[in-house]
């Protein structure tokens, strides 16, 4: 019943709308019939049918209206006519510039203004983009030799950005052209990081391999019959193979973390138990370095969502660094406290040493792969230069973050901020 009432109401509205749209034609027709009836003396029986025919004609849809509503291509054409170059350019997320045959800017979208600034209609592109590759791109398209072309362009100011620029004509016979700038900066940065990573990893592996190769050659030659030298060289070779094994393990850990950048929710980790286990496992290292580990844990439950093995690796890495590089301070304090975040609950785990500290200029880069504050000390302590990078990746998977505070001569504090349950 409700559907029938709705249909009847819709039909009535349609008839009323058509009568209203054709009101002047209907009025003229009625007037013509009445005049004919009065002055020509037609029969009254013919008057009523004539008026009914006029009303029906006014109600029926006009042919062009019906065709427009039923023909998809007509609807598409009408819709496209409402668009303009400015609206289309504004819908493009990349910087876009429309120019004419003289190389003069006709229009630039908001992304182009944000990227390059100082762009206005009437400005010459040759004056704005003076790089040889841009000049060659513009000349090639404006000369008509090519319909479209691409080039790589580097914008130096205000920050260095790399773009892949495509130029092409707009339609046929419009004498308009378009430049689209595709930002390649992030892809270039990742490529550089990959190249640097391969170079650093190769260097880190080459050093112990060269050492082992040299000692093998010595043992097969001059030290063949020297038991003392043989024992010493074998000990060094064992140390170097251990270093390569640690480096490979860390590389594999990074690879696994990068393949799965997000952590599946649902697992709960007791931070109190996890950190206690880390402290117990590193007890021999602390005693070897004359370090006393102090605990300062908050009361109550200290549970967070996450993966226990990965969080164990985070705290093990941070506490091991504190014991190795902060041994001159004689003690390390491990504290767990509820964070003071207002938006959502958090738990902070801080590992503080009282050693030489970290110079301020090194702190922003300390989590980069293979970055070392002191290369020689790191190698003596058997570091791979990948530990803090692994920590950063694991914390990213846990929607957590690492903050570092340090003052030269007063030690360093590494704080892990984890979302609480």
C-alpha positions in Angstrom: 0.0 0.0 0.0 2.8 2.4 0.9 4.5 1.7 -2.5 1.3 2.3 -4.4 0.7 5.6 -2.6 4.3 6.7 -3.4 3.9 5.9 -7.1 0.5 7.7 -7.3 2.0 10.7 -5.5 5.1 10.7 -7.9 2.8 10.5 -10.9 0.7 13.4 -9.7 3.8 15.5 -9.1 5.0 14.7 -12.6 1.7 15.7 -14.2 1.5 18.9 -12.2 5.1 19.8 -13.2 4.4 19.2 -16.9 1.2 21.3 -16.7 3.1 24.1 -15.0 6.0 24.0 -17.6 3.4 24.1 -20.4 1.1 26.6 -18.8 1.5 29.4 -21.3 1.1 27.1 -24.3 -2.0 25.6 -22.6 -3.4 29.0 -21.9 -2.9 30.1 -25.5 -4.6 26.9 -26.7 -7.6 27.4 -24.4 -7.9 31.0 -25.5 -7.8 30.0 -29.1 -10.6 27.4 -28.6 -12.8 29.8 -26.7 -12.4 32.5 -29.3 -13.3 30.0 -32.1 -16.3 28.9 -30.1 -17.6 32.4 -29.5 -16.9 33.9 -32.9 -17.0 30.9 -35.3 -20.1 29.4 -33.7 -18.8 25.8 -33.3 -20.8 23.3 -31.4 -20.5 23.1 -27.6 -20.0 19.3 -28.1 -16.7 20.1 -29.9 -15.5 22.5 -27.2 -15.0 20.0 -24.4 -13.0 17.4 -26.5 -10.8 20.2 -27.8 -9.9 21.4 -24.2 -9.2 17.7 -23.2 -6.9 17.3 -26.1 -5.0 20.4 -25.1 -4.6 19.2 -21.5 -3.3 15.8 -22.6 -0.9 17.4 -25.0 0.5 19.5 -22.1 0.9 16.5 -19.9 2.8 14.3 -22.4 6.6 14.6 -22.2 8.3 16.6 -24.9 10.3 14.5 -27.4 13.7 16.2 -26.6 13.1 15.8 -22.9 12.3 12.1 -23.2 15.3 11.5 -25.5 17.6 13.4 -23.1 16.5 11.4 -20.1 16.8 8.1 -21.9 20.0 8.6 -23.9 23.2 8.0 -21.8 25.4 9.7 -24.4 23.3 12.8 -24.2 23.4 12.8 -20.4 27.2 12.5 -20.6 27.6 15.3 -23.1 25.4 17.6 -21.0 27.4 16.7 -17.8 30.8 17.4 -19.5 29.6 20.8 -20.8 29.2 21.8 -17.2 32.9 21.2 -16.5 35.8 23.5 -17.3 39.6 23.3 -17.5 39.9 24.9 -14.1 37.6 22.4 -12.4 39.5 19.5 -14.0 42.9 20.9 -13.0 41.7 21.5 -9.4 40.7 17.8 -9.2 44.3 16.7 -10.1 46.4 16.1 -7.0 49.7 16.7 -8.8 51.0 20.1 -9.8 49.4 21.0 -13.2 50.0 24.0 -15.5 48.0 24.8 -18.7 49.8 27.0 -21.2 49.4 28.2 -24.8 51.5 28.1 -28.0 53.7 31.0 -26.8 54.7 29.1 -23.6 52.5 31.5 -21.5 50.8 30.2 -18.4 47.0 30.2 -18.8 46.1 28.4 -15.6 47.8 26.6 -12.7 46.1 24.4 -10.1 46.5 24.8 -6.3 49.1 22.0 -6.2 51.3 23.9 -8.6 51.1 27.1 -6.6 52.0 25.2 -3.4 55.0 23.4 -5.1 56.5 26.3 -7.1 55.0 29.6 -5.9 55.1 32.8 -8.0 53.0 31.3 -10.7 50.4 33.5 -12.3 48.5 33.6 -15.7 50.5 35.5 -18.2 53.9 34.4 -16.9 56.3 32.8 -19.3 57.2 29.1 -18.6 60.7 29.6 -20.0 61.3 32.3 -17.4 59.9 30.2 -14.5 61.6 26.9 -15.4 65.1 27.7 -16.7 66.6 24.2 -16.4 67.8 22.9 -19.7 65.7 19.8 -19.5 62.5 21.9 -19.1 63.5 24.1 -22.0 64.0 21.1 -24.2 60.7 19.6 -23.1 58.8 22.8 -23.9 60.5 23.3 -27.2 59.7 19.7 -28.3 56.0 20.0 -27.5 55.5 23.6 -28.8 57.3 22.8 -32.1 54.7 20.2 -32.9 57.3 17.5 -33.5 55.9 15.3 -30.7 52.4 15.2 -29.3 53.7 14.4 -25.7 57.0 14.1 -24.0 58.5 13.5 -20.5 61.6 14.8 -18.7 63.1 14.6 -15.2 63.3 17.9 -13.3 64.9 18.9 -10.0 63.4 21.8 -8.0 66.0 23.2 -5.6 64.0 25.7 -3.5 62.5 25.9 -1.0 63.4 22.2 -0.6 64.9 19.8 -3.0 62.2 17.9 -4.9 62.5 15.5 -7.9 59.8 15.5 -10.5 58.9 13.4 -13.6 57.3 16.0 -15.9 55.0 15.1 -18.8 53.9 17.7 -21.4 51.2 17.1 -24.0 48.7 19.0 -26.1 45.1 19.4 -25.0 42.7 18.1 -27.6 42.9 19.0 -31.3 43.2 22.5 -32.5 42.9 24.1 -29.1 46.5 25.5 -29.1 46.6 24.6 -25.4 49.1 22.4 -23.7 49.5 20.9 -20.2 52.4 20.2 -17.9 51.9 17.6 -15.1 54.6 17.2 -12.4 54.8 13.8 -10.7 56.7 13.9 -7.5 59.5 11.3 -7.4 61.3 12.5 -4.3 60.2 9.7 -2.0 61.0 7.0 -4.6 64.5 8.6 -5.2 65.1 8.7 -1.4 64.2 5.1 -1.0 66.5 4.2 -3.9 69.3 6.1 -2.3 68.6 4.3 1.1 68.7 1.0 -0.7 72.0 1.7 -2.4 73.5 3.0 0.8 72.2 0.0 2.7 73.8 -2.4 0.2 77.1 -0.5 0.3 77.2 -0.4 4.1 76.3 -4.1 4.4 78.9 -5.1 1.9 81.5 -3.0 3.8 80.6 -4.5 7.1 80.9 -8.0 5.8 84.0 -7.4 3.7 86.1 -6.3 6.8 85.8 -9.6 8.8 86.0 -11.6 5.6 89.3 -9.9 4.7 90.6 -10.5 8.2 89.7 -14.2 8.1 91.2 -14.7 4.7 94.4 -13.1 5.9 94.7 -15.3 8.9 94.0 -18.4 6.9 96.8 -17.5 4.5 99.1 -16.9 7.5 98.2 -20.2 9.1 98.9 -22.0 5.9 102.2 -20.2 5.5 104.5 -18.6 8.2 102.5 -19.7 11.2 102.0 -23.3 10.1 104.2 -24.7 12.8 103.6 -22.0 15.5 101.1 -23.3 18.0 100.8 -20.0 20.0 100.2 -17.9 16.9 97.7 -20.5 15.5 95.7 -20.4 18.7 95.6 -16.6 18.7 94.7 -16.4 15.0 91.9 -19.0 15.4 90.5 -17.0 18.3 90.4 -13.8 16.2 88.8 -15.7 13.3 86.1 -17.1 15.6 85.4 -13.5 16.8 85.1 -12.3 13.2 82.8 -15.1 12.2 80.6 -14.3 15.2 80.5 -10.7 14.1 79.3 -11.7 10.6 76.7 -14.1 12.1 75.3 -11.2 14.3 75.2 -8.9 11.3 73.4 -11.5 9.1 70.9 -12.2 11.9 70.2 -8.5 12.2 69.8 -8.1 8.5 67.3 -11.0 8.5 65.4 -9.4 11.4 65.1 -6.1 9.5 64.0 -8.0 6.4 61.2 -9.8 8.3 60.0 -6.6 9.9 59.9 -4.7 6.6 57.9 -7.5 5.0 55.3 -7.3 7.8 55.2 -3.6 8.7 51.9 -3.9 10.7 51.1 -6.0 13.7 48.0 -8.0 14.0 46.0 -6.9 17.1 44.7 -9.1 19.9 47.9 -10.3 21.7 48.5 -9.0 25.2 52.0 -8.6 26.7 52.8 -8.2 30.4 55.6 -5.6 30.4 56.6 -6.3 34.0 57.3 -9.9 33.3 58.9 -9.2 29.9 61.3 -6.5 31.2 62.1 -8.7 34.2 63.1 -11.5 31.8 65.3 -9.1 29.8 67.1 -8.0 33.0 67.7 -11.6 34.1 69.0 -12.6 30.7 71.5 -9.7 30.7 72.6 -10.2 34.3 76.0 -11.8 33.3 76.8 -8.9 30.9 76.0 -6.4 33.6 78.3 -8.1 36.1 81.0 -8.4 33.4 80.8 -4.6 32.9 80.5 -3.8 36.7 76.9 -2.5 36.1 74.2 -2.6 38.7 70.7 -2.7 37.2 68.0 -1.0 39.3 64.2 -1.5 38.8 61.5 1.1 39.3 58.2 -0.4 38.2 54.8 1.2 38.7 52.2 -0.7 40.7 49.2 -2.4 39.1 48.8 -4.2 35.8 51.2 -3.1 33.0 49.7 -4.8 30.0 50.1 -3.6 26.4 48.9 -5.0 23.0 51.8 -6.5 21.0 54.2 -9.4 20.3 56.2 -10.5 23.3 59.2 -11.8 21.4 59.6 -8.5 19.5 59.2 -6.3 22.6 61.7 -8.6 24.4 64.1 -7.8 21.5 63.5 -4.1 21.9 64.3 -4.0 25.6 67.1 -6.4 25.3 68.8 -4.2 22.7 68.3 -1.0 24.7 69.5 -2.5 28.0 72.5 -4.2 26.3 73.5 -0.8 24.8 73.2 0.8 28.2 75.4 -1.9 29.8 78.0 -1.7 27.1 78.2 2.1 26.4 77.2 3.4 29.8 79.4 1.2 31.9 81.5 4.1 33.2 78.4 5.2 35.1 78.3 2.0 37.2 74.5 1.6 37.1 71.4 1.5 34.9 67.9 2.3 35.9 65.0 0.6 34.2 61.6 2.2 35.0 58.0 1.4 33.9 55.4 4.1 34.4 52.0 5.1 33.2 52.2 7.8 30.6 50.6 11.2 31.0 48.9 11.1 27.6 45.5 12.8 27.7 44.0 11.3 24.6 44.6 7.6 25.3 46.4 5.6 28.0 50.0 4.7 27.5 52.9 3.0 29.3 56.5 4.3 29.2 59.5 2.1 29.6 62.7 4.1 30.2 66.3 2.7 30.3 68.7 5.2 31.7 72.5 4.9 31.9 74.9 7.3 33.6 77.8 7.0 31.1 79.4 9.5 28.7 76.1 10.4 27.0 75.4 11.1 23.3 76.2 14.4 21.6 73.1 16.2 20.6 73.9 16.3 16.9 73.9 12.5 16.7 70.5 11.9 18.3 68.3 12.5 15.2 70.3 10.0 13.2 71.0 7.4 15.8 68.3 5.0 14.6 69.5 5.0 11.0 71.0 1.7 9.7 74.7 1.4 10.3 74.9 4.8 11.9 77.4 4.9 14.8 78.3 7.7 17.2 81.8 6.1 17.7 82.7 3.6 15.1 85.7 2.2 16.9 83.9 1.8 20.3 80.9 0.2 18.5 83.1 -2.5 16.9 85.0 -3.2 20.1 81.6 -3.8 21.8 80.6 -6.1 18.9 77.9 -3.8 17.6 76.4 -4.2 14.1 75.0 -0.7 13.8 71.5 -2.2 13.1 70.1 -2.6 16.7 68.4 0.7 17.0 67.0 0.5 13.5 65.4 -2.8 14.4 64.0 -1.2 17.6 62.4 1.6 15.5 60.8 -0.9 13.1 59.4 -3.0 15.9 57.9 0.0 17.7 56.4 1.2 14.4 54.6 -2.1 14.1 53.3 -1.7 17.7 52.1 1.9 17.0 54.7 3.0 19.6 57.6 5.4 19.5 61.1 5.9 20.9 62.3 9.1 22.4 66.0 9.8 23.4 67.3 12.3 25.9 71.0 12.7 26.6 73.5 15.2 27.9 77.2 14.7 27.4 78.8 13.5 30.6 75.5 12.7 32.3 74.3 9.6 30.4 71.4 8.9 28.1 67.8 7.8 28.6 65.9 5.8 25.9 62.1 5.8 26.5 59.6 3.5 24.7 56.1 4.9 24.7 53.5 2.1 24.2 49.7 2.3 23.9 48.1 0.6 26.9 45.1 -1.7 26.9 
